[in-house]
Amino acid sequence: MRSPLSPLRIIFCSLLTVLFISDGVPAGQVGLFEGLIEPSEVVQVCSQVPGTLEMIMVERGDQVRKGQLIARLNSGVERAAVDLARARVEFGKRKVARNEDLYRKKLISIHEKDEMETELRISELQLREAQEKLNMRTIKSPIDGVVVERFISPGEYVGEDTAIMKIARIHPLYVEVVVPVDQFGTIKRGMRAEVTTELPGLGKYRARVIIVDKVIDAASGTFGVRLEMPNPHYRLPAGLKCKVLFSAK
C-alpha cells in the first residue's frame, strides 16, 4: 500500500498550483482546492512459481474481478500428476470397500484394515498436494479493477519476481489534495467534499475525507489530504485533475 502522500505526489500537486479561494466560497464551505484522482490500489501481478507463460486471458483496459483467472503457465506435468493421484485415490476407495466385508467376517485383521485406510488417506493428501501445485500455475486477479498494462506475452519465461501485468482498482477512487498549512485543523476525517473533474460533462461527485496527514511538509508549507470517492460503474478514469470543495457540514 502507498503512504498517504509521497514526496513525488507533493511535488506534483505543488506544480498544479494548489488553489485556495477564500473569497466567494459559499457559506458552510471550507475552501476550493486542486487535486488529483488516483486508483485506490495498484497491483503488479506475479506468479507464485516460475515457468513458461502459456496463456493470457485479459488485455489492457479489460475489467477483472477478484479471483478471476487472468493467466496460466504451462502445466502439462502438473495436470498429469493430478490425474495419477486421483487414480490412486479411486483405487484406494475401491480396495477399502471390497475389504470391509472381509473385516466384518474377521477374514482380515484390524491391522490390515488400518493399513488400507491409511494408504487411502495418504493418497488423498497426495492428490491435494498435486492439485495445489497445479493451482499455483494459474494466476488470478487479487482485486477488482482494470488491467492497466501487460508486461509479457505467451511463450515468455516467468520468474518468481516477474510482473505479468498491472491492475488498478478504480472503485473506489482516491482524490489526493495538498492543502496550505494555514488550513490545518479545518479539514477533518469524515468531512464531505464535492469533486469536479477537469473533463467537461462528467458532472460533480461526492467524496469523503479518509486521511489527513499529521506531518506538515516544511519545504512547501502544506499537508496532504486523501478522499475516497465511489466509482461503481467505472465512469471516471483515474489520473484526472480535479477541484475539491470541502464542506464544513
CORTAMO-V957962 format. One record per residue. PHI is phi in whole degrees, 0 to 359 (999 if undefined). PSI is psi in whole degrees, 0 to 359 (999 if undefined). Layout:
BEGIN
PHI,PSI / PHI,PSI
END
This chain:
BEGIN
999,147 / 281,156 / 289,159 / 308,322 / 203,109 / 281,160 / 303,321 / 297,321 / 290,326 / 298,316 / 297,316 / 297,313 / 292,329 / 294,323 / 293,336 / 288,353 / 62,81 / 307,128 / 248,124 / 235,121 / 249,111 / 271,329 / 270,136 / 85,3 / 284,128 / 301,154 / 300,141 / 86,359 / 253,146 / 277,313 / 169,168 / 249,128 / 226,158 / 269,146 / 216,182 / 227,129 / 272,126 / 229,161 / 297,149 / 282,343 / 199,141 / 232,127 / 237,131 / 269,114 / 274,126 / 238,173 / 262,147 / 289,334 / 227,155 / 283,160 / 164,183 / 264,131 / 288,123 / 268,318 / 205,145 / 238,127 / 266,349 / 229,160 / 233,172 / 303,133 / 94,347 / 287,143 / 276,139 / 230,155 / 252,152 / 301,129 / 89,355 / 287,138 / 290,123 / 241,341 / 199,162 / 212,140 / 272,160 / 303,131 / 216,31 / 299,317 / 296,318 / 292,323 / 294,322 / 295,322 / 296,323 / 295,316 / 298,319 / 295,315 / 295,323 / 293,322 / 295,322 / 294,321 / 296,314 / 297,320 / 294,319 / 298,322 / 295,317 / 296,321 / 295,316 / 296,318 / 295,319 / 296,325 / 269,359 / 295,316 / 296,321 / 297,323 / 291,318 / 297,328 / 273,4 / 61,35 / 267,345 / 230,155 / 277,165 / 298,328 / 295,316 / 294,320 / 296,315 / 297,323 / 297,317 / 294,318 / 293,324 / 292,319 / 299,322 / 295,317 / 297,319 / 296,319 / 298,321 / 295,321 / 292,323 / 294,324 / 296,317 / 298,318 / 297,316 / 296,322 / 293,321 / 295,320 / 296,323 / 293,317 / 298,327 / 292,347 / 263,6 / 250,136 / 251,125 / 243,153 / 290,131 / 279,348 / 216,163 / 283,137 / 173,203 / 233,147 / 284,120 / 271,320 / 203,144 / 246,131 / 262,329 / 227,170 / 237,163 / 306,140 / 99,343 / 274,154 / 280,138 / 245,118 / 271,173 / 294,338 / 252,11 / 278,124 / 281,128 / 270,318 / 201,168 / 245,131 / 238,134 / 244,135 / 270,119 / 243,14 / 222,107 / 279,170 / 263,157 / 253,142 / 245,116 / 261,127 / 231,137 / 254,124 / 243,139 / 301,148 / 298,333 / 290,352 / 262,3 / 297,130 / 100,339 / 273,336 / 253,123 / 232,157 / 301,135 / 94,347 / 295,145 / 267,158 / 209,159 / 250,127 / 247,128 / 240,123 / 278,166 / 285,343 / 275,128 / 290,149 / 88,356 / 271,351 / 76,195 / 246,150 / 229,153 / 263,140 / 222,166 / 229,136 / 289,126 / 243,340 / 219,132 / 235,117 / 299,140 / 262,359 / 243,125 / 275,138 / 279,110 / 294,325 / 296,318 / 259,348 / 65,40 / 224,168 / 221,158 / 264,147 / 227,135 / 243,134 / 243,152 / 252,130 / 231,121 / 297,146 / 211,57 / 297,331 / 258,10 / 57,32 / 290,325 / 264,131 / 276,157 / 278,161 / 97,1 / 276,144 / 281,155 / 206,169 / 245,138 / 237,122 / 251,110 / 278,143 / 253,134 / 279,352 / 280,999
END
